[in-house]
Amino acid sequence: MTNLEVYIKDGTRDINSLLNMSIKDVDTSSSSDVIINTKQLFKSLKLIPEQKSLDIWFFSVYIHLIDNLLPRNEIAVDNWLREINVLIPVSNPIVWNKNSNLIVEALNFLTGDEWNIEFYQLESDYFVNSELELEEDINIEKVCLLSGGLDSLAGAIDLINNDNNILFVSHFDGAGAIDGEQKKIFDKLKASVSNKNLYLSQFHVYPSDYLFYSSDSNQRARSILFLGFALFHAINFNVNEIVLPENGLISINLPLNESRTSSNSTRTTHPYFIKKLEQFIFQVGINISIVNPYQYKTKGEMLDKCLDKDLLNLLINRTISCSHYKRRGPWTRQVGINNCGYCIPCLIRRASIYHYNNLATIETYGVDLDPIELKLNTNSIISTDVFALINFLNKKYNVKKYEREISLIANTENKKEIAEMLYRGYNELRKYIEDNASSEIKRLLI
């Protein structure tokens, strides 16, 4: 069991008048400060935040950082499952403690760990700035995540074609979610609908120090960070729905083999996690829905149905889908390339673009589906995802089998509709490999 406590560091505040907080390992007394970069959030959005909005945002920040600060290979007996006991301050601990079982269920499912969370009274306001006088109100009707990925681009394009007064929220980290690239995509979106009001709010959080010799790189809890930031804005602008654009194949993210059940199959937007999170926030007084309009669509279908294909084609190459963006050592091509081409998100990206326009959009990847570039004869780690995908495709599941696989992960609603989407999505991947991989790779498919 790892015992942690989140506490007010020293009563000081950052540039945005937010409390400086710290995370401490109770057993070793080592600590790490919580660093938040909000790009002048309150002044730019003319926002004085409600306390409960700061509760949910700060909570999401703590969970994300704790997930990163606890390396599984150092503290987990089986190199995966961590037992995490944490004390967290909030402004209404009675209500939060009463419903803590819901958020614990959500986090256990999200990260694959065993969480025990106790909330205690926050003794100061998160935000105090008597000098901040805001005369102009901003009308926000929609809040949508904008990660810089292809799904969020397609979702944003659809949203700006149907709605007005939209706030896009982004978290940047330098590992694929790049603040400058997010801003460039937003600027193009804004310019395409000059008669509509679009806004962007970006932030970045990171720890000041490690609690152990290393950190954890799985990023399993990153979605609660994105959603916490979106909830923060939705509460303050009185918006009752958050749009979370993600294709259904990645959202469900079936483990491709038994070894990937825990470590390689993230659940960041899985409907079970979203449902549990919604139940928790409702019980603590936040009546906001989190909606994924593309839960039953493949990535290729998202692109097919996009409402402005000219804008989509213009911006596709700016987006980043890759889970190996910073690990470029094995790439054949590295300079000016955004996506490795061989991780599961990249393979789904390649298949979806092929499904969408038969490669009229030409992209260059770090590695092609070629035995030399994949280093198939050297047991290279870069071929692992490709082999796992091909072995999975060779099982040739029907819709009923996909329904059973879905049930093994969680009790999910609308299993048949999800299973049908999975069937179509994995066929997109098979079709791409059959039509575009080298002959040596194609022969692996049966």
C-alpha positions in Angstrom: 0.0 0.0 0.0 1.3 3.5 -1.0 0.0 6.1 1.4 -0.3 9.6 0.0 -1.6 13.0 1.2 -2.5 16.0 -0.8 -2.1 19.3 1.1 -1.7 23.0 0.9 2.0 23.6 0.4 2.7 26.8 2.2 -0.3 29.1 1.7 1.2 30.8 -1.4 -0.5 31.1 -4.7 0.6 30.8 -8.3 0.3 33.5 -11.1 -3.4 32.8 -11.4 -4.0 33.1 -7.7 -4.5 29.3 -7.3 -3.3 27.6 -4.2 0.0 25.9 -4.4 -0.6 22.3 -3.5 1.7 19.3 -2.9 1.5 15.5 -2.9 3.4 13.7 -0.1 4.3 10.1 0.4 3.3 9.7 4.1 5.7 6.8 4.7 8.9 8.4 3.2 8.0 12.1 3.6 9.1 12.7 0.0 6.9 15.2 -1.8 6.2 16.7 -5.2 4.6 20.1 -5.8 1.6 20.4 -8.2 2.5 22.7 -11.1 -0.4 24.2 -13.1 0.1 26.3 -16.2 -3.3 27.7 -17.3 -2.2 30.3 -19.8 -3.9 33.2 -17.9 -7.1 31.2 -17.7 -9.3 33.5 -15.7 -8.5 36.8 -17.3 -8.7 35.6 -20.8 -12.1 33.9 -20.3 -13.4 36.5 -17.9 -14.0 33.9 -15.3 -14.4 33.9 -11.5 -14.7 30.2 -10.7 -17.2 28.4 -8.4 -15.7 26.5 -5.5 -17.2 23.1 -6.6 -15.7 23.6 -10.1 -12.2 23.9 -8.5 -12.9 20.9 -6.4 -13.4 18.7 -9.4 -10.6 20.2 -11.4 -8.0 20.0 -8.6 -9.2 16.4 -7.8 -8.6 15.4 -11.5 -5.2 17.0 -11.4 -4.2 15.1 -8.3 -5.4 11.7 -9.7 -3.5 12.3 -12.9 -0.3 13.2 -11.2 -0.5 10.4 -8.6 -1.0 7.9 -11.5 2.2 9.3 -13.1 4.2 9.5 -9.8 3.8 5.9 -8.8 5.9 3.6 -11.1 4.3 0.2 -11.3 7.6 -1.6 -11.7 8.7 -0.2 -8.3 5.7 -0.4 -6.1 3.4 -3.1 -7.6 4.0 -6.7 -6.4 3.0 -8.0 -9.9 4.5 -5.0 -11.8 1.0 -3.7 -12.5 -1.7 -3.4 -9.8 -0.9 -0.7 -7.2 -2.7 -0.2 -3.9 -3.1 3.5 -3.5 -4.4 5.1 -0.3 -4.8 8.9 -0.5 -6.1 11.8 1.5 -7.5 14.7 -0.6 -8.9 18.1 0.5 -12.2 19.4 -0.9 -14.6 22.1 0.1 -17.4 19.7 0.9 -15.8 16.4 2.3 -19.0 15.1 3.8 -20.7 14.8 0.4 -17.6 13.6 -1.4 -16.9 10.9 1.3 -20.5 9.7 1.1 -20.1 9.0 -2.6 -16.5 8.0 -2.7 -17.3 4.4 -3.7 -18.5 5.7 -7.1 -15.3 7.5 -8.0 -13.2 4.6 -6.6 -15.0 2.2 -8.9 -14.4 4.6 -11.8 -10.7 4.9 -11.0 -10.2 1.2 -10.4 -11.6 0.5 -13.8 -9.7 3.3 -15.4 -6.2 2.6 -14.1 -6.4 -1.1 -13.1 -5.4 -0.4 -9.5 -7.0 -0.5 -6.1 -7.8 3.0 -4.8 -8.9 4.1 -1.4 -9.7 7.8 -1.2 -10.7 9.8 1.9 -11.6 13.5 1.6 -10.9 16.1 4.3 -11.8 19.7 4.7 -10.0 22.3 2.5 -9.1 25.1 4.9 -8.7 27.8 2.3 -10.2 28.9 -1.0 -8.5 27.4 -4.1 -8.9 30.8 -5.8 -8.7 34.3 -4.3 -8.2 37.4 -6.4 -10.0 40.5 -5.2 -8.4 42.6 -8.0 -10.0 40.6 -10.8 -12.9 42.6 -12.0 -14.8 41.2 -15.0 -17.2 43.5 -16.8 -17.8 41.4 -19.9 -19.7 38.2 -19.9 -18.9 35.4 -22.3 -21.8 33.2 -23.5 -20.7 29.6 -23.8 -23.3 27.0 -25.0 -21.0 24.0 -25.7 -17.8 22.7 -24.1 -15.8 20.2 -26.2 -12.4 18.6 -25.8 -9.8 19.4 -28.4 -6.7 17.2 -28.0 -4.9 17.8 -31.3 -5.8 14.3 -32.5 -7.8 13.3 -35.6 -11.0 12.4 -33.7 -11.1 15.7 -31.9 -10.6 17.5 -35.2 -13.5 15.7 -36.9 -15.6 16.2 -33.8 -14.8 19.9 -33.6 -15.6 20.4 -37.3 -19.0 18.8 -36.9 -19.7 20.9 -33.8 -18.8 24.3 -35.3 -21.0 23.5 -38.3 -24.0 22.8 -36.0 -23.5 25.1 -33.0 -22.3 28.5 -31.8 -20.6 29.8 -28.7 -18.3 26.9 -28.3 -15.4 26.6 -25.8 -12.7 24.1 -26.7 -10.5 22.8 -23.9 -7.1 21.3 -24.3 -4.4 19.7 -22.1 -0.9 19.9 -23.6 2.1 17.8 -22.4 4.8 17.7 -25.1 4.2 14.0 -25.6 1.8 14.2 -28.5 -0.5 16.9 -27.2 1.4 20.0 -28.3 0.1 23.4 -27.3 1.2 25.2 -30.4 -0.3 22.6 -32.7 -3.6 22.6 -30.7 -3.6 26.4 -31.1 -3.0 26.3 -34.9 -5.8 23.8 -35.4 -8.1 26.0 -33.3 -7.1 29.1 -35.3 -8.0 27.3 -38.5 -11.3 26.2 -37.1 -12.1 29.7 -36.0 -11.2 31.2 -39.3 -13.5 28.8 -41.1 -16.6 30.1 -39.3 -15.8 33.7 -38.7 -19.4 34.5 -37.9 -19.4 32.2 -34.8 -17.9 32.6 -31.4 -15.2 30.0 -30.6 -12.9 30.1 -27.6 -9.9 28.0 -26.5 -8.7 27.2 -23.0 -5.4 25.3 -22.6 -3.6 24.0 -19.6 -0.7 21.8 -18.5 0.0 20.1 -15.2 3.1 18.4 -14.0 4.9 17.4 -10.8 8.0 19.2 -9.5 9.8 16.0 -8.4 9.6 12.2 -8.5 8.4 10.4 -5.4 10.4 7.3 -6.5 13.3 6.7 -8.8 11.1 6.9 -11.9 7.6 7.7 -13.0 4.9 5.7 -14.7 4.4 6.2 -18.4 1.1 4.5 -19.1 -1.0 7.7 -18.7 -4.1 5.6 -17.9 -5.7 8.4 -15.9 -5.2 11.2 -18.4 -8.8 11.3 -19.5 -10.0 12.3 -16.0 -7.6 15.2 -16.3 -9.1 16.3 -19.6 -12.7 15.8 -18.3 -11.9 17.6 -15.0 -10.8 20.6 -16.9 -13.9 20.5 -19.1 -16.2 20.1 -16.1 -14.5 23.1 -14.5 -15.5 25.2 -17.5 -19.0 23.7 -17.9 -19.9 24.4 -14.3 -18.7 28.0 -14.5 -20.5 28.7 -17.8 -23.6 26.8 -16.8 -23.3 24.3 -19.6 -25.0 20.9 -19.0 -23.1 18.8 -21.5 -19.5 18.1 -22.4 -18.7 16.7 -25.9 -16.0 14.0 -25.9 -15.2 13.1 -29.6 -13.7 9.6 -29.8 -14.2 6.8 -32.3 -15.9 3.7 -30.8 -13.0 1.3 -31.6 -10.5 3.2 -29.5 -13.2 3.9 -26.8 -13.9 0.2 -26.3 -10.3 -0.7 -27.0 -10.5 -4.5 -26.7 -7.3 -6.2 -25.5 -5.7 -7.8 -28.5 -4.3 -10.7 -26.5 -4.2 -11.8 -22.8 -0.9 -10.1 -22.1 -2.5 -6.7 -23.1 -5.5 -7.0 -20.8 -4.0 -4.7 -18.2 -1.0 -2.8 -19.5 -1.7 -2.0 -23.1 -5.5 -1.6 -23.3 -6.3 1.8 -21.9 -9.9 2.7 -20.9 -9.7 6.4 -21.0 -13.1 7.0 -22.8 -14.7 3.6 -22.1 -18.5 4.1 -21.6 -18.4 2.2 -18.3 -15.8 4.7 -16.9 -17.8 7.7 -18.2 -21.0 6.3 -16.7 -19.4 5.9 -13.2 -17.8 9.3 -13.4 -21.2 10.9 -14.4 -22.8 9.1 -11.4 -20.2 10.5 -9.0 -20.3 14.1 -10.2 -24.1 14.0 -10.1 -24.1 12.9 -6.5 -21.7 15.6 -5.5 -24.0 18.3 -7.1 -22.7 18.5 -10.7 -25.5 17.8 -13.1 -23.5 17.6 -16.3 -23.5 14.9 -19.0 -20.5 13.6 -20.8 -21.4 12.7 -24.4 -19.4 10.9 -27.1 -21.4 11.3 -30.3 -19.2 8.8 -32.0 -19.5 5.9 -29.6 -21.0 3.7 -32.3 -18.8 4.9 -35.2 -15.5 3.6 -36.4 -12.8 6.2 -37.0 -13.2 5.8 -40.8 -17.0 6.4 -40.4 -16.2 9.6 -38.4 -14.2 10.9 -41.3 -16.8 9.8 -43.8 -19.6 11.7 -42.1 -17.6 14.8 -41.3 -19.6 17.9 -42.2 -16.7 19.9 -43.8 -14.4 17.6 -45.7 -12.4 20.4 -47.2 -11.5 21.7 -43.8 -10.8 18.1 -42.6 -8.5 17.4 -45.5 -6.7 20.7 -44.9 -6.0 19.9 -41.2 -5.6 16.1 -41.1 -1.8 16.2 -41.4 -1.6 18.6 -38.4 -3.2 16.0 -36.1 -1.3 13.6 -33.9 -2.7 10.1 -33.1 0.6 8.5 -32.1 1.3 6.9 -28.7 5.0 6.9 -29.4 5.4 10.5 -30.4 8.4 11.1 -28.2 10.0 7.6 -28.6 11.4 8.1 -32.1 14.6 6.1 -31.8 13.3 3.1 -33.9 11.6 5.2 -36.5 13.0 5.0 -40.1 11.9 8.6 -40.7 12.0 11.1 -37.8 12.3 14.7 -39.0 9.0 16.5 -39.6 6.9 13.3 -38.8 4.1 13.3 -36.3 3.0 9.7 -36.2 5.0 6.5 -35.9 2.8 4.4 -38.0 3.0 1.1 -36.1 1.3 1.7 -32.7 -2.3 0.7 -32.4 -3.6 4.3 -32.6 -1.5 4.9 -35.7 -2.7 1.7 -37.4 -6.3 2.7 -36.7 -5.5 6.2 -38.1 -4.0 4.7 -41.3 -6.9 2.4 -41.8 -9.5 5.1 -41.2 -7.9 7.5 -43.7 -7.7 4.8 -46.3 -11.4 3.9 -45.7 -12.3 7.6 -45.9 -10.6 8.6 -49.1 -8.5 5.7 -50.4 -5.2 7.5 -49.5 -6.0 10.7 -51.4 -4.6 12.2 -48.3 -1.0 11.1 -48.4 0.8 10.9 -45.0 4.3 10.0 -44.2 4.9 7.9 -41.1 8.0 7.0 -39.1 7.7 3.4 -40.0 5.8 1.7 -42.9 4.3 -1.8 -42.8 7.4 -3.3 -44.2 9.4 -6.2 -42.6 12.7 -4.2 -42.9 11.3 -1.0 -41.3 9.4 -3.1 -38.7 12.6 -5.1 -38.1 10.6 -8.3 -38.0 13.7 -10.5 -38.1 15.3 -8.9 -35.0 12.4 -9.4 -32.5 12.2 -5.6 -32.3 9.6 -4.2 -29.9 8.3 -2.0 -32.8 6.7 -5.0 -34.4 4.8 -6.0 -31.3 1.6 -4.0 -32.0 1.5 -5.1 -35.6 1.8 -8.8 -34.6 -0.8 -8.4 -31.8 -3.2 -6.8 -34.2 -2.8 -9.4 -37.0 -3.1 -12.3 -34.5 -6.3 -10.7 -33.3 -7.7 -10.2 -36.8 -6.9 -13.8 -37.6 -9.5 -14.8 -34.9 -12.2 -13.5 -37.3 -14.7 -12.7 -34.6 -18.3 -12.4 -35.5 -20.7 -9.9 -33.8 -21.8 -12.4 -31.2 -18.1 -13.0 -30.2 -17.5 -9.3 -29.9 -20.5 -9.0 -27.6 -18.9 -11.6 -25.4 -15.6 -9.8 -25.4 -17.3 -6.5 -24.4 -19.0 -8.3 -21.5 -15.7 -9.6 -20.2 -14.4 -6.0 -19.7 -17.5 -4.3 -18.1 -21.3 -4.3 -18.0 -21.8 -2.0 -20.9 -25.1 -0.8 -22.4 -26.0 -1.4 -26.1 -23.6 -4.3 -26.5 -25.0 -5.3 -29.9 -24.6 -1.9 -31.4 -21.1 -1.6 -30.0 -20.2 -5.1 -31.3 -21.4 -4.2 -34.8 -19.2 -1.2 -34.7 -16.2 -3.3 -33.6 -16.9 -5.7 -36.4 -16.8 -2.9 -38.9 -13.8 -1.2 -37.3 -11.6 -4.3 -37.3 -12.6 -5.0 -40.9 -11.3 -1.4 -41.7 -8.0 -2.5 -40.3 -7.9 -5.8 -42.2 -8.8 -4.1 -45.5 -6.0 -1.5 -45.0 -3.4 -4.2 -44.3 -4.6 -6.4 -47.2 -4.4 -3.4 -49.6 -1.3 -1.6 -48.4 1.1 -3.6 -46.4 4.1 -5.4 -48.0 3.6 -8.9 -49.2 5.5 -10.3 -46.2 3.1 -8.6 -43.8 0.0 -9.5 -45.9 0.9 -13.2 -45.7 0.5 -13.1 -41.9 -3.2 -12.5 -42.3 -5.3 -15.7 -42.7 
